[in-house]
Amino acid sequence: MFTGIIETLGEVVSLKKKEDTLLLGLKAKEIYRKVKIGESISVNGVCLTLTKKLKGVLYFQLVRETLERSNLGDLKEGDKVNLERSLRLKDPLGGHIVLGHVDGVGIIKKREDFKEFSNIWVNLPEDLKNMVIPKGSIALDGVSLTIAKIEKDSIMIALIPHTLKLTTLGFKREGDKVNIEIDVIGKWVKKILEENYQFFSKNLKNSKS
């Protein structure tokens, strides 16, 4: 589990494809000595297992599903990624609960830069449109954010200078992909309502009669 508060940026230094897998190598000086083999690390919002450490590089094995369901399959050498180590019991929950399980990939359709902040509009996949609310939480590329506004097929996010400086969202542009994770509380509410629709509907009718 994560909080969506990015610890540092990593740099892609190697991409080795083998059959349906990809061995991803990242340089992340700030956390290299702190992490251990087998540890879970959020990479652009995707929960990955650290499989190897060698000469300053962290290695992760990515399978086909991860590559197809996230923007990690589009990475190139030199790209930057958001990194966050998994939450420990003593850590504060600074953002919101982020599981590292990407629900879909969105496209930045518009960006506006102002002196003190930036606004981005992100297109949502069809199956995620009814799972967001104004002022609700959402994770984009692993960053915990608040939805400022909802338009037909997209959401608007306001990015403060701190977020622009310390995450990859600072240099994302129109047309770029971002990993989306819907707030887990919203997903559970939707599941409960869908599975118990007839029960709730019946009791609502009885209460009105």
Backbone torsions as a table, in degrees:
resi	resn	phi	psi	omega
1	MET	NA	147.4	-177.0
2	PHE	-131.8	176.3	-179.3
3	THR	-115.7	-11.6	-177.3
4	GLY	83.0	10.4	175.2
5	ILE	-99.9	106.5	-173.1
6	ILE	-68.8	132.0	179.8
7	GLU	-84.1	-41.7	-175.8
8	THR	-164.4	168.5	173.9
9	LEU	-100.2	140.6	174.2
10	GLY	-108.8	157.7	178.1
11	GLU	-117.0	131.5	178.1
12	VAL	-71.5	120.8	-179.2
13	VAL	-116.8	-15.4	177.1
14	SER	-155.6	145.0	178.0
15	LEU	-138.4	108.2	-178.4
16	LYS	-118.6	110.8	-178.8
17	LYS	-90.1	138.4	176.6
18	LYS	-144.8	110.4	-176.1
19	GLU	54.3	-117.3	-176.8
20	ASP	-99.9	16.0	-178.4
21	THR	-123.1	163.9	177.6
22	LEU	-135.0	128.5	174.5
23	LEU	-95.5	112.0	-176.0
24	LEU	-99.7	125.5	177.8
25	GLY	-110.5	126.9	-177.9
26	LEU	-125.0	141.0	170.4
27	LYS	-98.5	127.7	179.6
28	ALA	-149.5	82.2	-173.2
29	LYS	-57.0	-36.9	-173.9
30	GLU	-65.6	-28.9	-176.9
31	ILE	-117.7	-1.8	-173.5
32	TYR	-53.7	-48.1	-176.6
33	ARG	-77.9	-14.1	-176.6
34	LYS	-88.1	-25.2	-173.1
35	VAL	-94.2	155.7	-178.6
36	LYS	-123.5	154.7	176.4
37	ILE	-57.2	135.4	-179.3
38	GLY	92.4	-8.1	-179.5
39	GLU	-74.7	146.6	176.2
40	SER	-87.9	131.0	179.6
41	ILE	-133.3	135.5	176.3
42	SER	-83.4	121.3	177.8
43	VAL	-116.2	108.2	-173.9
44	ASN	52.7	35.8	176.4
45	GLY	87.7	-0.5	179.4
46	VAL	-102.7	125.5	179.5
47	CYS	-74.4	115.6	-179.7
48	LEU	-123.4	155.0	178.5
49	THR	-100.1	128.6	177.3
50	LEU	-72.0	116.9	-175.2
51	THR	-102.6	-16.8	-175.5
52	LYS	-162.9	144.8	172.9
53	LYS	-127.6	127.0	-179.4
54	LEU	-155.2	123.0	174.6
55	LYS	49.9	48.3	175.5
56	GLY	81.6	5.2	-177.9
57	VAL	-116.1	136.2	175.8
58	LEU	-99.5	133.0	-176.5
59	TYR	-116.7	139.8	179.9
60	PHE	-133.1	138.5	177.9
61	GLN	-98.1	120.3	-179.0
62	LEU	-108.6	132.1	178.9
63	VAL	-94.7	173.1	-174.4
64	ARG	-57.3	-44.8	-178.1
65	GLU	-58.8	-41.5	178.9
66	THR	-63.7	-41.2	-179.2
67	LEU	-67.5	-34.8	-177.2
68	GLU	-81.8	-28.2	-173.8
69	ARG	-98.6	2.6	-178.7
70	SER	-141.0	178.1	178.0
71	ASN	-89.5	5.8	-179.3
72	LEU	-67.9	-24.6	178.2
73	GLY	-70.1	-13.6	-179.4
74	ASP	-98.8	1.6	-176.6
75	LEU	-65.7	147.4	176.4
76	LYS	-128.2	158.5	177.3
77	GLU	-58.9	134.7	-178.0
78	GLY	97.9	-16.3	178.0
79	ASP	-66.5	151.1	175.8
80	LYS	-100.5	147.5	177.2
81	VAL	-134.5	151.1	176.6
82	ASN	-80.7	135.2	-179.9
83	LEU	-125.5	139.0	174.3
84	GLU	-147.7	129.8	174.8
85	ARG	-76.4	156.1	-177.4
86	SER	-64.2	152.4	-176.5
87	LEU	-70.8	134.8	173.7
88	ARG	-105.4	158.2	-173.9
89	LEU	-56.5	-32.1	-177.2
90	LYS	-84.7	-8.0	-176.6
91	ASP	-79.5	144.3	175.6
92	PRO	-75.3	148.4	177.0
93	LEU	-88.5	85.2	-172.6
94	GLY	-74.7	-30.2	-179.5
95	GLY	-109.2	-108.3	171.7
96	HIS	-143.0	173.7	-176.9
97	ILE	-70.1	118.9	179.2
98	VAL	-122.7	126.3	-175.7
99	LEU	-91.7	-20.4	-176.6
100	GLY	84.5	16.8	177.6
101	HIS	-108.8	101.5	-174.0
102	VAL	-68.7	131.7	180.0
103	ASP	-90.7	-19.3	-179.3
104	GLY	174.3	175.2	179.1
105	VAL	-116.9	129.6	177.6
106	GLY	-108.6	164.0	179.3
107	ILE	-116.3	130.4	175.3
108	ILE	-72.6	114.0	-176.3
109	LYS	-96.7	-16.6	-178.7
110	LYS	-158.3	145.0	175.6
111	ARG	-140.8	134.4	176.4
112	GLU	-124.3	124.9	179.8
113	ASP	-107.0	127.8	177.7
114	PHE	-118.4	179.9	-175.7
115	LYS	-64.1	-42.5	-173.4
116	GLU	-107.7	-8.1	-177.3
117	PHE	-163.2	174.3	175.6
118	SER	-134.8	149.6	173.5
119	ASN	-114.0	136.3	173.2
120	ILE	-126.9	142.6	174.0
121	TRP	-108.4	129.5	-177.4
122	VAL	-120.4	125.0	175.3
123	ASN	-69.7	136.5	-180.0
124	LEU	-101.2	141.7	171.4
125	PRO	-59.3	151.1	-175.1
126	GLU	-53.4	-41.5	-174.6
127	ASP	-76.8	-2.1	179.8
128	LEU	-108.0	-7.7	-173.2
129	LYS	-62.4	-33.4	-177.8
130	ASN	-93.2	15.8	-177.5
131	MET	-116.9	13.1	179.2
132	VAL	-121.8	149.7	178.1
133	ILE	-135.4	151.8	175.9
134	PRO	-59.5	136.2	-177.8
135	LYS	71.0	7.0	176.7
136	GLY	-82.2	166.4	-179.6
137	SER	-89.8	149.9	176.0
138	ILE	-155.3	152.1	176.3
139	ALA	-112.5	126.6	174.9
140	LEU	-116.3	119.3	-175.2
141	ASP	51.4	35.3	177.1
142	GLY	86.0	-1.5	-177.7
143	VAL	-93.6	124.9	177.3
144	SER	-72.0	122.0	-175.5
145	LEU	-137.2	163.3	176.8
146	THR	-110.2	133.6	179.2
147	ILE	-75.5	116.8	-178.0
148	ALA	-82.7	-35.6	-175.4
149	LYS	-156.6	149.5	176.4
150	ILE	-120.0	127.1	173.3
151	GLU	-116.3	165.9	-172.3
152	LYS	-26.3	-66.1	-174.9
153	ASP	-118.5	17.3	-175.8
154	SER	-148.7	165.9	175.5
155	ILE	-120.6	152.8	176.6
156	MET	-112.6	133.2	179.4
157	ILE	-122.0	133.2	175.0
158	ALA	-96.9	125.6	-177.3
159	LEU	-106.9	122.1	179.1
160	ILE	-82.5	163.1	-178.5
161	PRO	-53.5	-38.4	-179.9
162	HIS	-59.5	-45.4	179.6
163	THR	-67.7	-40.1	-179.9
164	LEU	-63.9	-35.2	-176.2
165	LYS	-80.2	-37.2	-169.4
166	LEU	-104.4	1.2	178.4
167	THR	-132.6	169.0	179.7
168	THR	-69.9	-13.6	179.3
169	LEU	-64.4	-19.3	178.5
170	GLY	-64.6	-28.1	179.8
171	PHE	-121.4	19.5	171.7
172	LYS	-75.1	143.4	-178.1
173	ARG	-127.2	171.8	178.5
174	GLU	-57.0	132.6	-179.2
175	GLY	96.8	-14.4	179.0
176	ASP	-74.1	151.6	178.4
177	LYS	-93.0	146.5	174.2
178	VAL	-134.5	140.5	175.5
179	ASN	-75.7	136.1	-177.9
180	ILE	-115.9	129.4	168.6
181	GLU	-125.5	118.5	178.9
182	ILE	-72.4	149.7	177.7
183	ASP	-54.7	125.8	-174.7
184	VAL	-61.9	-30.8	178.8
185	ILE	-64.2	-42.2	177.1
186	GLY	-62.8	-37.2	179.7
187	LYS	-67.0	-39.1	178.8
188	TRP	-68.5	-40.1	177.5
189	VAL	-60.9	-44.8	179.4
190	LYS	-61.3	-43.4	-179.4
191	LYS	-63.9	-44.6	-179.5
192	ILE	-63.4	-43.4	-179.7
193	LEU	-65.2	-42.0	-179.6
194	GLU	-65.3	-42.6	-176.9
195	GLU	-75.1	-20.8	-177.7
196	ASN	-118.5	23.5	-175.8
197	TYR	-57.1	-48.2	-177.3
198	GLN	-62.9	-38.9	179.7
199	PHE	-63.6	-48.8	-179.1
200	PHE	-65.1	-40.5	-178.7
201	SER	-64.2	-42.5	-179.9
202	LYS	-64.6	-44.7	-178.6
203	ASN	-68.9	-31.6	177.7
204	LEU	-67.1	-41.0	178.9
205	LYS	-65.0	-41.3	-179.7
206	ASN	-65.1	-35.2	-179.1
207	SER	-70.2	-24.1	-179.3
208	LYS	-87.1	-20.9	-176.9
209	SER	-85.6	NA	NA
